Amino acid sequence: MKQIKSIMLFSFFVLGLFTTVFSQVLMPEVVISAMRYKYLSAVDNRELPQPVRILEHQAASYDVKNSEYYDDEYEEYNISFYLPAGYVLATYNKDGKLLRTAERFKNVALPKSVAQSLVKRYPHWDIPKDVYRVTYEDDKGATKVWKVLLKQGEKRLKVKLDDEGEFTTKL
């Protein structure tokens, strides 16, 4: 009787393994849409907080030609994307190409490289305010700047860093 149970258990195991290996798993349909990858790769930093990434992806995926504002008479379209943390002002040409953006975000989480640079140079200072600014131009790429207010007791200091954590100038 024990052998029969062992044989049955082994049979179920083999049948399960066979079904798993040789069965076809149906996955949901994947739709790949054309986005402005040049823009996304220029502004992308995986460490950026979600509000920044959300608005940048909205700007990248916006279809000006299918918008209610589209009229082939105009050469450029200025479209704004807003969240409480910041905004992206994007300019598209009449063909839907993203030409440039101006982006500004207030008091969002600093990326690791920026935070580490600040802690290294200004230990024991608090960061009450920060502003992240991005300017993108199709032919020049993106410029990313962090403006940070530092505070230690009654002392206040404003500094400016790039997205790699390199100090550019004091404000």
Beta strands, then each sheet from edge to edge (+ up, - down):
strand 1: 76-83
strand 2: 86-93
strand 3: 98-106
strand 4: 126-137
strand 5: 141-152
strand 6: 155-162
strand 7: 167-170
sheet 1: 1+ 2- 3+ 4- 5+ 6- 7+
end
